[in-house]
Each structure stands twice: as structure tokens, then as C-alpha cells.
């Protein structure tokens, strides 16, 4: 007890410069945002904003456009995160080997990572361009990849995978450095095949970091905005209208602040539940280990 | 926390790795091993192609004259490479001014973020069992999960109330708070790596608390502070969503927003200048990122999970 007092005693003046902005510009707005979800707040409204209880949430339940974007958001997040993780895991194992040109892939991997998301979107627009795009030229097709109903979402998903593949790969690669080499060699001596060595030695060692990065990348994808905003703007016909794009339009195009805030709350709830499930799985795994 | 990560040792294989593979080679049948190696190189090639081809296409488009851009069979290498697209990009959109805006916003955000995060991160590292430190860690984790839209609507309303909409100051405030969680996370890691014994030794020698901080702790923390500042700079330089919501007049807008102006309302873009401007917008963050990349990957997630 005395020790803790000693710790915080001199520390307050060190903490305040960060604590004040966090409370004023992060925690405060967050609570305000949750409160807004229960009001009829609108842009350019003259009469005072009123509490309307759960009305926004009831409207959301009936809003087919919202459910459509919610569904697209889930499909998008899963379709990007899962292949991205599997590819990254394979690549990390590959790059962990002593291969030539490994340096090249490391050097190249920096680029997508450091690029503004807007530029990533623009770049892929050029790739997918119906006339001047490299994809049609290479395949000998003449498709409008981002503009047609059937290909828009898959085309955008590929970009999503591309954009963070290096990030996930390098993180897993860092995790692989935890794998005790002696253990690996001992297992090989005992005649364990590659798969058994992976299951028994590699995976347990990288499991925590793999769970962390997969959870993070899922959240990043649920919250995606800039990439798809630039690629398709949510079109064609709303096929790529992710929840964030939908909420952005509601709030800043139609001025429905309360309604958009309610949408944000639903997203938070869903992400939290998924995270909780993920964490429980992680804790359970640690118990077994 | 900035633990050495073998993955980042650099291009060459380490002695340990070489030995490992030689023993493996002596044991296994060579033909099978060679086949496996070929497969590995093919996979690596596939990865490199997947990574590189959009980038190369962007570069190629940026240097193509209009006639080649309009041709039905665009080639990889421009027949008549030109810098006209770059010139035209500056003519069409206020690129220089937007770059200036981006520079001001990113620099200010980076400096302020680090200035306010460093002391708190130090406290978090030294008293990591305190309630404050736990609350801060919780906030860092939670802040990763929140849809920005839930935060931006109230921020928009509040900033409008105090007339900070459409101003770089308002944007900078948002950027600072947005970079804070990650900055605290990184800096607390660096601060943990500063040996407590050094501080205690200086204190025993009669140095005051502030003196210890300034002459012992700060110098050791400086590389971490610089890396964190550069990271905050890149984050702000690349940021799009908040700038889109908060900046309305073209005079104030940052570079990512101006880039989207090259794409017209109908989605019809002037491809050459668009590609040229995009390349220019990427360069600063690319250069800075190359400088700090090792610190970010090895220093953050890997370190955090290990601790």
C-alpha cells in the first residue's frame, strides 16, 4: 500500500499531460457517442435534440440496407482476415527458411505497409481499370472488375488481403523467433515429419502472437473505410458498402447523427463479443498448455 | 521489449541456420529435398509477384504519356516515358499546399503525441501494477476495437461548437489522441528496457529525481522516442477518414483528400496525374518507414505478447 502511494505520488504531473486529452478527446466523446445513440440528433436541426430511448435501435432492426451492409461487412472481414492469416503463416514459415532473395521480399513488404490506404486504393483502381488496367490486359478480358455486381466484392477483398499481408507476415515471423531451434532439431532427429513438428513445436510457440495478430486484423477489417471508399465508394449497387461507409453516409451526408451513433454502438457490441470469444479461446488454450 | 528478432537480422543467413540446414541435408534424400526447395522458391516468387505487380503498374502509369494510357493494349514499360504527369498533377490540384497542410498536421501531431506520451509511458513502465497503469493498458486495448464513427460524430459536434471544424488545429488534436494508444504502448516498452539499476545508481550518487530523469533516463529513451514520433508522423500523413470529415475547404485539405479529387465524381480519373501524385504522396512515409520498420515490428506486438 505504501509502495503504491509512493509510486503515484510523484507521478501525477507526469501523467496529466496525456490523461487530460485522453479523457477530453477520447473517453468523453466515446461516452457522448453512446449517449447520442439514444437521441434524435440531426444536422441543421433547430428544435432541441431529444432523448428517444431505443427508437434508433428499433429503426436499425428494420433497416434492410443496414443489415445488408452488416452482412457485407462480416463477409468482407472474414474473407480478408482468414486467407490473409493462412497466407501470412505460410509465408512466415517460408521466409523463416534460409532462402535466397529473402531480403527482397522483406524490402518489398515495407511498401504496402507504409503506403497511405488511399494510395493503395488508387493503385488497385489502376490495376482493375477496364481499359488501361493491367489485369484485363494480362487476362485478355474486358471486365469492369470494380463496377460489376458479381466481381466488385471479390475484387475489393483481394485488395484487402494485399494491403496487410506483409504486416501479418512480419508479425508472425517475429513470433517464429520464439521457437526454440533445439526443440525443432530434436523433433527432427526423432523422425517427426514437417507437419508434426509444426503442430508440436512451432504452433505452440507462436500461438499467442498468432491469436493477437488475427484478432487485430479482424478488427482492422471490420473498421475499414478508406480503402473501399476510394476503390468503389460502396458501389456498385451497395455491393461493397461496408458498415463504416454506411455509417459515414448516414452521419455526414444525411446528417443523421443519432442514427449513425446507434450503428456505431451495434458495431462495438459485435466486435466486443467476437473479441471476448477470441480471448476466452486464448485463455483456455493457455490452460491446456 | 525491443528484443532482437532473428527475422530481422538482415539478408544473410546466420551461422546457426546454415548449420541447421546442412545437418538436415545430410540426413534426407537429396532429390526430395531439392524438390521441396524448388517448391519453396516458387512460392516465394509468387509472393514477390503478388506484392510487386500493383506497385510496378502504379510506377508505369505515372510515367506514361496520354496516348499510351488511352491505348487498348497498355504495356508494362512506357515507350515514351514522360514527366508530364507530374507537372500536370501540380497544375490540376493544389498539391503543394496540401502537402504543406499534411506536413504541418503530421509534424505537430508527432511532436505533441510524443511530448505528452513519454512521461505517462515512463510512469506506466515503472509502476506497471498501479491502477492507473492498468486502466491505461485497458484503454489502449479497447481503443483498438472502436469504430471511429462512434468517436468522430461527437468530436465533430464538439469541434463545431468550438469552431475548430475545417481547421488544422482541430485535426491535429484528433490525430494526437488517435496516435496516443500506440505511442504509449511503444514508449512504455522502451521505458521498461531502461535498466532501473542505472537510475538507482544515479540516485545513490545524490542526483535528484528530475536530474536522474534528464541525464540518465532520457538519453537512453531517445531512440525509442524518435521511432515513436516517426511512427506518429507516418500515421497522420497517411490518415484519411478524420481529414475527410473535419476538413471541408480545399485550401485546408491534406494530401490524401486531394488525391481523391483526381478521381472525378463520376469515378472517371485522369490516370497519369493520379498515379504521379499518388507516388509523390507515398514517398515521405515510405522513407521514414524504412528507417524505423525494424523497431516497430520487433518492438511492439512481439514484445507485448512475450511480456
Interface residues (C-beta under 8 A of the other chain):
Chain A: X4 X7 X8 X10 X11 X14 X15 X17 X18 X19 X21 X22 X25 X26 X27 X28 X29 X30 X32 X33 X34 X36 X41 X90 X91 X94 X95 X96 X97 X98 X99 X100 X101 X102 X103 X104 X105 X106 X108 X109 X110 X111 X112 X113 X114 X115 X116 X117 X118 X119 X122 X123 X124 X125 X126 X127 X129 X131 X132 X133 X134 X137 X162 X165 X166 X170 X171 X173 X174 X175 X176 X177 X178 X181 X185 X188 X208 X209 X212 X213 X216 X219 X222 X223 X225 X226 X229 X230 X233 X243 X244 X247 X248 X251 X252 X257 X260 X261 X263 X264 X265 X267 X268 X271 X272 X275
Chain B: X5 X6 X7 X8 X10 X11 X13 X16 X17 X18 X20 X21 X23 X24 X27 X40 X41 X43 X44 X47 X48 X50 X51 X52 X53 X54 X55 X57 X58 X61 X69 X70 X71 X72 X73 X74 X76 X115 X116 X117 X119 X120 X122 X123 X126 X127 X129 X130 X132 X139 X143 X144 X145 X146 X147 X148 X149 X150 X151 X152 X153 X154 X155 X156 X157 X158 X173 X174 X176 X177 X180 X184 X209 X234 X237 X238 X239 X240 X241 X244 X245 X255 X256 X259 X260 X262 X263 X267 X269 X271 X274 X275 X278 X281 X282 X285 X286 X288 X289 X290 X293 X297 X298 X301 X302 X304 X305 X306
